[in-house]
Amino acid sequence: MSVAPEGKLEERVLEVVHEARDEIVGLAGELIHCDTTARDVGDDVDLWEPPETGSGNRFIPDHLDFRGRPQMLARLPGGGGPTLLLNGHIDAVDVEPRAQWSSDPFTPEVRDGRLYGRGTADMKGGIAAQLVALECLRRAGVRLAGKVLFSTVTDEESSGAGAWTTIEHGLKADAGVVGEPTGFDAWVACRGILKPHITLEGRAGHSQMPQPDWRQGGAVNAIEKQVPILAAIAALRAEWRARPDHQHPYLAPGDIVPVLVSGGTWDVTYPASCTVVCDAHYLPGHFSKDSGAAATKREIVERITAAAAAADPWLAEHPPRFAWEWDVPPAEIPADSPLVRIVLGAGSAVGRPGVVGGLNSWHDAAFFTLFGGVPSFSYGGGSLMTAHAVDECVPVDDLVDHCAVIALTAMRFCGVA
């Protein structure tokens, strides 16, 4: 690794990081084995299970139970300088199809310089790199002029509820880094997510009996009636891809993709209803803290309803019904934010130059930015391309360099006492 450290103390910290290579891999392996871990990283370690979520919050699921899934917030003491948030989500997706894995997804294994196992890239490896970075600072005798908050949360993969409850718990910092596998780029923006459930009404009847026109009481196939709905969805996504208000320097245009369909109750019965669930994505410019994604929701409803009515007399009289899951909001911070510059500078110092970019999916940095008052972005080694996949892995060298970048970042952002 080519090193251009700023001063002898940074050089010593990088030496300590390299000495901790096996420890980084070991800690990541411990996290693969279990749901969470806690170490003595500060004089104040808070581990708690939030109460069940209530109802009516449009940004997190109703009645989500955190029993057995604690959140952690550790405070590394320092002076009165800036406070840095380091965050990672401890939850990971399932391992199916498990039979296709080359090794046990819950038993960490290093092969050809890569650490394999579920969550290695997304993002237990990043958590391990962040935590060991703080321990390396301590071993090198570094006293920070500011403070560091080290946070692990649950539910990023499903809703972001862990980050939300951590904000409610009192998290306060000046800026934050989430250790997602960004390939050493700085993801300063992400898209928001909506999940419209579009249900069409049909009319039941025997599918093996000739049916009169629906106006004379005949059966109506709700599955077939989804055809103009799907056409309207395709037209809307094509429009969004080209429309100026759906363009962003770091993100793909807005999109809407049908992902689930359910309809019918019996294989000789006309289906009396059919529901299509879509995965819709929208840009930060279409979000309001007051009204959320109301404008985008309204556009989806109006366009699909109008297309359905124009295409089919039955749908004109029986328009689609819409239901929505909770909103997952987009967010962004300025590309030239001080912490972004510091992190990318530290990356260059350890031979990992990166650029500013965005995440077309979602990350907890959005909640910290929007609702915690902590401008945050994602940064880490590894690639999101192996996340959620069979044989998820991360290069061990990436973990070590990520650890080094975080150690330098803490020194440069918080200052050294």
SVG drawing of the C-alpha trace seen along z (x, -y; Angstrom):
<svg xmlns="http://www.w3.org/2000/svg" viewBox="-78 -22 85 49">
<polyline fill="none" stroke="black" stroke-width="0.4" points="0.0,0.0 1.4,-3.4 1.3,-5.7 1.6,-9.5 0.6,-10.2 0.3,-13.7 2.9,-13.5 4.6,-10.9 1.5,-10.2 -0.6,-9.2 2.3,-7.0 2.3,-5.3 -1.4,-4.8 -1.2,-3.1 1.5,-0.8 -0.8,0.3 -3.7,0.8 -1.5,3.2 -0.6,5.0 -4.3,5.5 -5.0,7.2 -5.9,10.6 -8.0,8.9 -10.1,7.1 -10.8,10.4 -11.4,12.1 -13.9,9.5 -15.7,9.6 -15.9,13.4 -17.4,13.1 -20.1,10.8 -20.9,13.3 -21.4,16.0 -23.8,13.9 -26.2,11.0 -24.2,8.3 -21.2,7.7 -20.0,5.1 -16.4,4.1 -15.0,1.7 -14.4,-1.2 -15.3,-3.9 -16.3,-4.8 -20.0,-4.9 -21.5,-1.9 -25.2,-2.0 -26.9,1.3 -30.7,1.2 -33.8,2.8 -36.2,0.0 -39.9,0.4 -42.2,1.6 -42.9,-1.0 -46.3,-2.6 -48.5,-3.3 -49.0,-6.3 -45.3,-7.1 -45.1,-7.1 -41.3,-6.5 -41.1,-3.2 -43.3,-0.1 -46.1,0.1 -45.7,2.3 -42.2,3.4 -40.8,5.4 -37.1,5.1 -36.9,7.9 -33.6,9.8 -32.4,7.1 -30.6,4.4 -29.1,1.2 -25.7,0.0 -24.2,-3.4 -20.7,-3.8 -19.1,-7.1 -15.3,-7.5 -14.3,-10.3 -12.5,-13.4 -12.4,-17.1 -14.7,-19.8 -13.9,-19.4 -16.2,-18.0 -18.1,-14.8 -17.9,-12.1 -20.5,-9.4 -19.4,-5.9 -22.4,-3.7 -23.2,-0.3 -26.2,2.0 -25.8,5.4 -28.6,7.1 -28.1,9.0 -30.4,10.6 -31.1,14.4 -28.7,16.8 -31.0,18.6 -30.4,20.5 -28.1,21.8 -27.2,25.0 -25.4,22.9 -22.8,21.4 -19.3,22.7 -19.0,22.8 -21.2,22.3 -22.5,18.7 -22.3,18.4 -18.8,19.7 -16.2,17.1 -13.6,18.4 -10.7,16.6 -10.0,17.9 -7.6,16.2 -7.4,13.1 -11.2,12.7 -13.3,13.1 -16.5,15.1 -19.8,15.3 -23.2,13.6 -22.7,10.0 -19.0,9.7 -19.5,6.9 -22.9,5.6 -21.8,4.7 -20.2,6.6 -16.8,6.1 -17.3,2.4 -18.3,2.5 -15.2,4.5 -13.0,2.0 -14.6,-1.0 -14.3,0.6 -10.7,1.8 -9.8,-1.7 -10.8,-3.2 -8.9,-0.5 -5.8,-1.2 -6.0,-4.9 -6.0,-4.0 -3.1,-1.6 -1.1,-4.3 -1.7,-6.7 -3.9,-9.1 -6.1,-11.4 -8.8,-13.0 -9.7,-16.7 -13.3,-15.7 -15.5,-12.7 -16.5,-9.6 -19.8,-7.9 -19.8,-4.3 -23.3,-3.0 -24.6,0.3 -28.3,0.7 -30.8,3.3 -33.4,3.2 -31.5,1.3 -32.3,4.1 -36.0,3.7 -37.0,0.2 -34.3,-1.8 -36.2,-1.5 -33.0,-0.9 -31.4,-4.2 -34.7,-6.0 -34.9,-4.7 -31.2,-5.5 -31.9,-9.1 -34.9,-9.1 -32.5,-7.7 -30.5,-11.0 -27.8,-10.5 -26.0,-13.8 -23.0,-14.4 -21.5,-16.9 -21.2,-14.5 -21.3,-10.8 -19.9,-7.9 -21.9,-4.7 -19.6,-1.8 -21.4,-0.4 -19.3,1.3 -18.8,-1.6 -15.5,-0.6 -13.9,-3.6 -16.2,-6.1 -18.3,-8.6 -22.0,-8.0 -23.5,-11.4 -27.0,-10.8 -29.6,-8.0 -33.0,-7.5 -36.2,-7.2 -38.5,-4.1 -42.2,-3.7 -44.1,-0.4 -47.6,-0.9 -50.0,2.0 -52.4,1.7 -55.5,3.9 -58.1,4.4 -61.6,5.7 -62.9,8.5 -66.0,10.7 -65.9,14.3 -67.4,17.0 -66.8,20.5 -63.8,20.4 -65.1,23.5 -68.5,22.0 -69.1,19.4 -69.7,16.0 -71.9,13.2 -70.7,9.6 -69.9,8.1 -72.8,5.7 -75.1,8.6 -73.6,10.1 -70.7,12.0 -67.5,12.8 -64.5,10.5 -60.9,11.6 -59.0,9.3 -55.7,10.7 -56.4,9.8 -57.5,6.3 -53.9,5.7 -52.7,5.5 -53.4,1.7 -52.1,1.1 -48.8,2.7 -48.7,0.7 -49.2,-2.5 -46.4,-1.6 -44.1,-1.0 -45.0,-4.3 -44.4,-6.2 -41.0,-4.6 -40.0,-5.5 -41.1,-9.1 -39.2,-9.4 -36.0,-8.1 -36.0,-11.1 -37.7,-13.9 -35.4,-16.7 -36.7,-16.6 -35.7,-12.9 -32.0,-13.6 -29.3,-13.7 -25.5,-13.9 -25.0,-10.9 -28.2,-8.9 -30.2,-7.0 -33.6,-8.6 -36.7,-7.7 -38.1,-4.3 -41.2,-2.0 -40.9,1.7 -43.7,4.4 -42.2,7.0 -45.0,9.0 -48.4,10.2 -51.2,12.1 -54.7,13.0 -57.3,15.6 -58.4,18.3 -59.1,21.4 -57.9,22.8 -61.4,23.0 -62.6,19.6 -62.3,16.2 -60.1,14.2 -62.2,11.6 -59.2,9.5 -55.5,9.1 -52.8,7.1 -49.6,5.9 -46.8,4.6 -44.3,2.1 -40.9,1.0 -40.8,-2.7 -37.7,-5.0 -37.6,-8.7 -35.0,-11.5 -34.2,-13.7 -35.7,-16.7 -39.1,-15.1 -39.1,-14.7 -40.5,-17.1 -40.1,-16.7 -43.6,-18.1 -45.4,-16.0 -42.9,-13.2 -43.4,-11.7 -47.0,-13.0 -46.3,-14.5 -44.8,-11.3 -47.6,-9.2 -50.2,-11.5 -48.5,-11.2 -48.5,-7.4 -52.1,-7.2 -53.4,-9.8 -51.4,-8.3 -52.4,-4.7 -56.0,-5.5 -56.4,-7.7 -54.8,-5.0 -57.0,-2.3 -60.2,-4.3 -59.2,-5.2 -58.3,-1.6 -61.2,0.3 -64.9,-0.4 -64.8,2.0 -61.8,0.2 -63.5,-3.2 -66.3,-2.0 -64.1,0.0 -60.8,-2.0 -57.7,-0.6 -57.3,-0.8 -53.9,-1.9 -52.3,-1.0 -48.9,-2.1 -46.2,-0.7 -44.1,-3.1 -42.1,-5.7 -38.3,-5.3 -37.1,-8.8 -34.2,-9.9 -31.5,-12.3 -28.3,-13.9 -25.5,-16.1 -23.3,-18.5 -20.5,-16.8 -17.9,-19.2 -18.9,-18.7 -15.9,-18.8 -16.1,-15.2 -16.5,-14.0 -13.3,-15.8 -11.5,-14.4 -12.5,-10.8 -11.6,-10.9 -8.3,-12.6 -7.6,-9.9 -8.4,-7.3 -5.9,-8.8 -3.3,-8.8 -3.5,-5.0 -3.6,-4.4 -7.4,-4.2 -8.5,-7.3 -12.2,-7.6 -14.9,-9.8 -18.2,-11.3 -21.1,-9.1 -24.6,-8.0 -26.5,-4.9 -29.5,-4.0 -30.9,-2.0 -31.1,-3.3 -28.9,-3.5 -29.2,-4.6 -27.3,-7.8 -30.6,-9.2 -32.3,-9.0 -29.2,-10.5 -29.1,-13.3 -32.9,-14.1 -34.1,-13.4 -31.0,-13.3 -29.4,-16.6 -26.2,-14.6 -25.1,-15.1 -24.0,-11.5 -22.8,-9.5 -21.6,-6.0 -18.0,-4.9 -16.2,-1.6 -14.2,1.1 -15.7,4.0 -18.4,4.0 -22.2,3.9 -22.3,6.3 -21.6,9.3 -24.1,8.2 -27.3,10.2 -25.6,12.8 -24.4,16.3 -20.7,16.4 -20.8,12.8 -17.3,11.7 -14.9,8.8 -11.2,8.5 -9.2,8.6 -7.0,5.8 -10.1,3.7 -11.0,4.2 -7.5,3.2 -7.5,0.1 -11.0,-0.9 -9.8,-0.6 -6.8,-2.9 -9.0,-5.5 -11.4,-5.6 -8.5,-6.0 -7.0,-8.9 -10.5,-10.4 -11.1,-10.4 -7.8,-12.2 -8.4,-14.8 -12.0,-15.5 -12.0,-15.5 -8.4,-16.8 -5.7,-15.4 -5.4,-16.7"/>
</svg>
